[in-house]
Amino acid sequence: MRPDLELMTSTEPDPRIVALLDFIDQHPTRPIDRQSASWVVDQIGLSQGNLVDLTACGQRFMVAVLFESMDNPAGAAELFVLGYRPSLGTPEQLVEAVAWAEAKAARSSARCLEVSIPPVLMPLELVLRAQGYQLMYRLLTMHLGHVAPPNELTVELPGDLGWANLSEDNVRSAHDCYRRAFAGTSGTQVPDLELFRSTILKAEQTPRVLLSGDRVVAFSRVAWHDEQAGRGEIRAVARDPDFDRARLGQAALLEGLRTLEQLGATSACLEVASDNEPAVGLYEKFGFQTQEVAEVFQRTL
Ligand SMILES: CC(C)(COP(=O)(O)OP(=O)(O)OC[C@H]1O[C@@H](n2cnc3c(N)ncnc32)[C@H](O)[C@@H]1OP(=O)(O)O)[C@@H](O)C(=O)NCCC(=O)NCCS
């Protein structure tokens, strides 16, 4: 069976998107809020013909999207499985989905394909190993049981730096800061300026940027992960590589936690690559603890 690929033209809420999101909500593989999942399914999956929507006996069992953008050190495209329902479907269907993703990624000049495998996706891990995929790093889901950081972690910022909302005025500089900060980190697909602008300016929780004049030197973005449970998510903290001696990473995380506190969150979670030592060190310093581990496999195309 071929992965079910379809181009969409409508911008109205579409029943198919709703059905896909409901499936992802019920059978999640990774922490993702509905707004982000909606964007990924619509803008990356359906609009770009990059959706994998697998069914067996008329029942959906896997939804994934292929990220072809390769602004990462490995030049990796990523098959991002959003929802998976175990015990339906066959290994052959998974093999075919992976083969489709490889062929599409190869046409986009990616050097390799990455697939992350949380515990629920164990059947896919066996398929990948049989296809010659190798374990590259792990993706950690970390949790913090509160959002008010201890006073001793407060950072005194130099007088010429101040936090502001991300806006049309600073989005270009924010993208530059984000792109340069994330260059060289595993597990991150950095969008180009237009994609960054179109998504980030519409984000439900406006990201915060640390300005030095009109230059963005640090970035902090949060979202609700599960509003009913009071759990917020640190989506991204980053600081300009030129500003590595002012504790701006710590300041960006503090700003994220402050934003979550103002929203009314009582706990926080995030996802980070295990080989991103500065970030893991920063999160551990604040008390974040690893709750789940996904393995990230890669194969050269
Ligand atoms: C992660 C990042 C924000 C850290 O920023 P930073 O300005 O270097 O961090 P700070 O100087 O404020 O350091 C705060 C704490 O982070 C940890 N840390 C920072 N650099 C570290 C390193 N190289 N190794 C281990 N821990 C490190 C330490 O716990 C440090 O506290 P300490 O100095 O008291 O030990 C920065 O490296 C970055 O922008 N990376 C790229 C983007 C990214 O990966 N973001 C996280 C994933 S969303």
The ligand as an SDF file (V2000), in Angstrom:
LIG
                    3D

 48 50  0  0  0  0  0  0  0  0999 V2000
   21.5800   25.9870   25.2400 C   0  0  0  0  0  0  0  0  0  0  0  0
   21.9590   27.4550   25.2740 C   0  0  0  0  0  0  0  0  0  0  0  0
   20.6840   28.2990   25.2670 C   0  0  0  0  0  0  0  0  0  0  0  0
   22.7760   27.7210   26.5600 C   0  0  0  0  0  0  0  0  0  0  0  0
   23.0660   29.0930   26.5740 O   0  0  0  0  0  0  0  0  0  0  0  0
   24.3420   29.7000   27.3850 P   0  0  0  0  0  0  0  0  0  0  0  0
   24.2710   31.1770   27.2340 O   0  0  0  0  0  0  0  0  0  0  0  0
   25.5810   29.0220   26.9440 O   0  0  0  0  0  0  0  0  0  0  0  0
   24.0110   29.2200   28.8440 O   0  0  0  0  0  0  0  0  0  0  0  0
   24.4520   29.9950   30.1930 P   0  0  0  0  0  0  0  0  0  0  0  0
   25.8030   30.6330   30.0160 O   0  0  0  0  0  0  0  0  0  0  0  0
   23.3310   30.8730   30.6120 O   0  0  0  0  0  0  0  0  0  0  0  0
   24.6320   28.7730   31.2030 O   0  0  0  0  0  0  0  0  0  0  0  0
   23.5930   28.3560   32.0560 C   0  0  0  0  0  0  0  0  0  0  0  0
   23.8190   26.9090   32.4270 C   0  0  0  0  0  0  0  0  0  0  0  0
   23.6730   26.0900   31.2670 O   0  0  0  0  0  0  0  0  0  0  0  0
   24.5470   24.9490   31.3920 C   0  0  0  0  0  0  0  0  0  0  0  0
   25.5460   24.9710   30.3250 N   0  0  0  0  0  0  0  0  0  0  0  0
   25.8820   26.0090   29.5240 C   0  0  0  0  0  0  0  0  0  0  0  0
   26.8240   25.6190   28.6450 N   0  0  0  0  0  0  0  0  0  0  0  0
   27.1000   24.3270   28.9250 C   0  0  0  0  0  0  0  0  0  0  0  0
   27.9730   23.3640   28.3480 C   0  0  0  0  0  0  0  0  0  0  0  0
   28.7830   23.6790   27.3270 N   0  0  0  0  0  0  0  0  0  0  0  0
   27.9620   22.1010   28.8480 N   0  0  0  0  0  0  0  0  0  0  0  0
   27.1480   21.7630   29.8570 C   0  0  0  0  0  0  0  0  0  0  0  0
   26.2850   22.6470   30.4620 N   0  0  0  0  0  0  0  0  0  0  0  0
   26.2730   23.9100   29.9820 C   0  0  0  0  0  0  0  0  0  0  0  0
   25.2210   25.0780   32.7360 C   0  0  0  0  0  0  0  0  0  0  0  0
   24.4020   24.4270   33.6830 O   0  0  0  0  0  0  0  0  0  0  0  0
   25.1820   26.5760   32.9560 C   0  0  0  0  0  0  0  0  0  0  0  0
   25.2480   26.9200   34.3030 O   0  0  0  0  0  0  0  0  0  0  0  0
   26.7010   26.9740   35.0660 P   0  0  0  0  0  0  0  0  0  0  0  0
   27.5860   27.8150   34.2080 O   0  0  0  0  0  0  0  0  0  0  0  0
   26.3680   27.5820   36.3850 O   0  0  0  0  0  0  0  0  0  0  0  0
   27.1750   25.5620   35.1520 O   0  0  0  0  0  0  0  0  0  0  0  0
   22.8560   27.8630   24.0650 C   0  0  0  0  0  0  0  0  0  0  0  0
   23.9590   26.9920   24.0070 O   0  0  0  0  0  0  0  0  0  0  0  0
   22.1400   27.8350   22.7240 C   0  0  0  0  0  0  0  0  0  0  0  0
   21.5510   28.8340   22.2940 O   0  0  0  0  0  0  0  0  0  0  0  0
   22.2060   26.6580   22.0470 N   0  0  0  0  0  0  0  0  0  0  0  0
   21.5630   26.5110   20.7450 C   0  0  0  0  0  0  0  0  0  0  0  0
   20.0630   26.4380   20.8610 C   0  0  0  0  0  0  0  0  0  0  0  0
   19.6290   25.2450   21.7100 C   0  0  0  0  0  0  0  0  0  0  0  0
   20.1850   24.1730   21.5990 O   0  0  0  0  0  0  0  0  0  0  0  0
   18.5790   25.4530   22.5410 N   0  0  0  0  0  0  0  0  0  0  0  0
   18.0810   24.4060   23.4130 C   0  0  0  0  0  0  0  0  0  0  0  0
   17.1710   23.4620   22.7500 C   0  0  0  0  0  0  0  0  0  0  0  0
   15.5520   24.2280   22.5360 S   0  0  0  0  0  0  0  0  0  0  0  0
  1  2  1  0
  2  3  1  0
  2  4  1  0
  2 36  1  0
  4  5  1  0
  5  6  1  0
  6  7  2  0
  6  8  1  0
  6  9  1  0
  9 10  1  0
 10 11  2  0
 10 12  1  0
 10 13  1  0
 13 14  1  0
 14 15  1  0
 15 16  1  0
 15 30  1  0
 16 17  1  0
 17 18  1  0
 17 28  1  0
 18 19  1  0
 18 27  1  0
 19 20  2  0
 20 21  1  0
 21 22  1  0
 21 27  2  0
 22 23  1  0
 22 24  2  0
 24 25  1  0
 25 26  2  0
 26 27  1  0
 28 29  1  0
 28 30  1  0
 30 31  1  0
 31 32  1  0
 32 33  2  0
 32 34  1  0
 32 35  1  0
 36 37  1  0
 36 38  1  0
 38 39  2  0
 38 40  1  0
 40 41  1  0
 41 42  1  0
 42 43  1  0
 43 44  2  0
 43 45  1  0
 45 46  1  0
 46 47  1  0
 47 48  1  0
M  END
$$$$
